[in-house]
Amino acid sequence: MIVVEGFGLEDNRKILSNKNVDILVVNEDTPFRDTFHYRAISINHVLCKLAKKNDIAIAFSFSSILNAKDRIKVIGRIMQDIKLCMKYDVDIIFASFARNKFEMRSPHDILSFAKTLGMTPGVAKKSLEHIEKIIEKKKKKFPTKGVEIIEE
């Protein structure tokens, strides 16, 4: 599984153009300034279409919210990203991505926070389960050495 963290629109466009990438972790704690009419987000409608075309999931980190310098701005940007991802039917992953034991959260807490950010209950539940689907897909594509998959 190939997971890449992007930083800004140009980096994310290059990452989403690569069909080998499975997950793009969006970093919204960027120094880019928001303008008066819109937020300086790391993905846009073009990148969402590219992610859908190349079957790349977009991940959001709860840890990045906890460690953000300006949490309000980061939460607002993530909410806008989630709306775009849901509009263009991009697979969303929302996880803790904890760096230490104090940042760990239960799946129930992550699910509740994802709903607060604007995900529907079904999308929020799928966002917690999507990593398992990617792992299963990779196992079928690249089984371990000496294992053969036999279709019935």
C-alpha positions in Angstrom: 0.0 0.0 0.0 1.4 3.4 -1.0 0.4 6.3 1.3 1.7 9.8 0.5 1.2 13.1 2.3 0.7 16.0 0.1 1.4 19.7 0.7 -0.4 22.1 -1.6 -2.3 21.9 -4.8 0.7 21.3 -7.1 2.1 18.4 -5.0 -1.3 16.8 -4.7 -1.9 17.0 -8.4 1.4 15.2 -9.1 0.5 12.6 -6.4 -3.0 12.0 -7.7 -1.7 11.6 -11.3 0.3 8.5 -10.2 -1.8 5.4 -10.5 0.4 3.5 -8.1 -0.6 5.6 -5.1 -3.4 4.2 -2.9 -4.0 7.0 -0.4 -3.3 10.7 -0.3 -3.1 12.2 3.2 -4.2 15.8 2.9 -2.3 18.3 5.0 -4.4 21.3 5.6 -2.1 22.9 8.2 -0.4 25.0 5.5 0.9 28.5 5.6 -1.2 29.5 2.6 -3.5 32.4 3.4 -7.2 32.2 2.9 -8.8 34.8 0.7 -11.9 36.7 1.4 -14.2 34.5 -0.7 -12.7 31.0 -0.3 -10.3 28.9 1.8 -6.8 28.0 0.6 -7.5 24.2 0.5 -5.2 21.4 -0.7 -7.6 19.8 -3.1 -10.2 21.2 -5.6 -12.8 19.8 -8.0 -10.2 18.9 -10.6 -8.1 16.9 -8.1 -11.2 15.1 -6.8 -12.0 14.0 -10.4 -8.4 12.8 -10.8 -8.6 10.9 -7.5 -11.8 9.2 -8.6 -10.4 8.4 -12.0 -7.2 6.8 -10.6 -9.0 5.1 -7.6 -7.1 7.0 -5.0 -8.6 7.6 -1.5 -8.2 10.9 0.2 -7.3 10.7 3.9 -7.8 13.2 6.7 -5.8 13.0 10.0 -7.3 13.6 13.4 -3.8 14.1 14.7 -3.2 17.0 12.3 -6.2 18.7 13.9 -4.9 18.1 17.4 -1.5 19.5 16.6 -2.5 22.4 14.3 -1.4 25.9 15.1 -4.8 27.3 14.1 -7.4 24.5 14.6 -10.4 26.5 13.5 -8.8 27.2 10.1 -7.8 23.5 9.7 -11.2 22.3 10.6 -12.8 24.7 8.1 -10.5 23.5 5.3 -11.2 19.9 6.1 -14.9 20.5 6.1 -14.7 22.1 2.6 -12.5 19.2 1.4 -15.0 16.6 2.7 -17.9 18.4 0.9 -15.8 18.2 -2.4 -15.0 14.6 -1.9 -18.6 13.6 -1.2 -19.8 15.6 -4.2 -17.4 13.8 -6.6 -17.8 10.4 -4.9 -14.1 10.1 -3.9 -13.3 7.5 -1.3 -12.6 9.2 2.1 -10.5 7.9 5.0 -10.7 9.6 8.3 -8.3 8.1 11.0 -6.3 9.2 14.0 -2.8 8.8 12.5 -1.6 9.2 16.0 2.1 10.0 16.7 1.9 9.0 20.3 -0.4 7.2 22.7 -2.0 10.4 23.9 -3.4 11.1 20.4 -5.1 7.8 20.1 -8.9 7.9 19.8 -11.5 5.2 19.7 -13.3 4.4 16.4 -16.5 5.7 18.0 -14.9 9.1 18.7 -13.4 9.3 15.2 -16.8 8.4 13.7 -18.6 11.1 15.8 -16.1 13.7 14.8 -16.3 12.8 11.1 -20.1 13.3 11.3 -19.5 16.7 13.0 -17.3 17.7 10.0 -20.1 17.1 7.6 -19.9 13.5 6.6 -23.2 11.5 6.4 -23.3 8.5 8.8 -22.8 6.1 5.9 -19.8 7.9 4.5 -18.4 8.3 8.0 -18.6 4.6 8.6 -17.1 3.8 5.2 -14.2 6.2 5.9 -13.2 4.0 8.9 -13.5 0.7 6.9 -11.9 1.8 3.6 -8.3 1.0 4.6 -9.3 -2.7 5.1 -10.8 -2.8 1.6 -7.6 -1.4 0.1 -5.6 -4.1 2.0 -7.8 -6.8 0.8 -7.6 -5.5 -2.8 -3.8 -5.5 -2.6 -3.7 -9.0 -1.1 -5.7 -10.3 -4.1 -3.5 -8.5 -6.5 -0.1 -9.3 -4.8 -0.4 -12.5 -2.7 2.5 -13.5 -0.6 5.2 -15.7 -2.0 4.2 -19.3 -2.4 0.4 -18.6 -2.2 -1.8 -19.1 -5.1 -5.4 -17.7 -5.4 -7.8 -20.1 -6.8 -11.2 -18.8 -8.0 -14.2 -21.1 -7.5 
